[in-house]
Amino acid sequence: MKKAADSARILFTIPVEVASWLRERAKYHGGTLSAEIVRCARERMERESAAAAKDRANAAAAPE
C-alpha cells in the first residue's frame, strides 16, 4: 500500500468530454478514474522521455 508521502492530492478542472473519456477508459481497463489519469500521464512521460533520448542520440550522431 502506498504511503501518503508517495502521493499528491491535486484538484483540477478538465473539460467535460475529457472527463467522460477518462471515465470510459477507466471502466474499460477495470480501474479507477485516478488510476486512469496516472496511467495516461505515465504513458505521456514515457513517450516524452523516449523522444528526448532520440533527440540526444541524433544530436550526438550529427556531424559538426
C-alpha positions in Angstrom: 0.0 0.0 0.0 1.3 3.5 -0.9 2.1 5.9 1.9 0.7 9.4 1.9 4.2 10.7 1.2 4.1 8.7 -2.1 1.1 10.6 -3.4 -0.1 14.1 -4.0 -3.7 15.2 -3.9 -4.4 17.6 -6.8 -7.7 19.3 -7.5 -8.1 20.4 -11.1 -10.8 21.2 -13.7 -10.9 19.5 -17.1 -13.4 19.7 -20.0 -16.5 17.5 -19.6 -15.6 15.5 -22.8 -12.1 14.7 -21.4 -13.6 13.6 -18.1 -16.1 11.4 -19.9 -13.3 9.9 -22.0 -11.2 9.2 -18.9 -14.2 7.5 -17.1 -14.8 5.3 -20.2 -11.1 4.3 -20.3 -11.1 3.6 -16.6 -14.1 1.3 -17.0 -12.5 -0.4 -20.0 -9.3 -1.0 -18.0 -11.3 -2.1 -14.9 -9.7 0.6 -12.8 -10.5 3.9 -11.1 -10.6 7.3 -12.6 -7.5 8.2 -10.6 -5.6 5.1 -11.8 -6.6 6.0 -15.4 -5.3 9.6 -15.1 -2.0 8.2 -13.7 -1.8 5.6 -16.5 -2.3 8.3 -19.1 0.3 10.6 -17.5 2.9 7.9 -17.2 2.4 6.9 -20.9 3.0 10.5 -21.8 6.0 10.7 -19.6 7.5 7.6 -21.3 6.8 9.0 -24.8 8.5 12.3 -24.0 11.4 10.6 -22.3 11.9 8.3 -25.4 11.6 11.3 -27.7 14.2 13.2 -25.7 16.6 10.2 -25.7 16.2 10.0 -29.5 16.9 13.7 -29.9 20.0 13.4 -27.8 21.2 10.4 -29.8 20.6 12.3 -33.1 22.4 15.3 -31.8 25.4 13.1 -30.8 25.5 11.4 -34.1 25.2 14.7 -36.2 28.4 15.8 -37.9 29.9 19.0 -36.5 
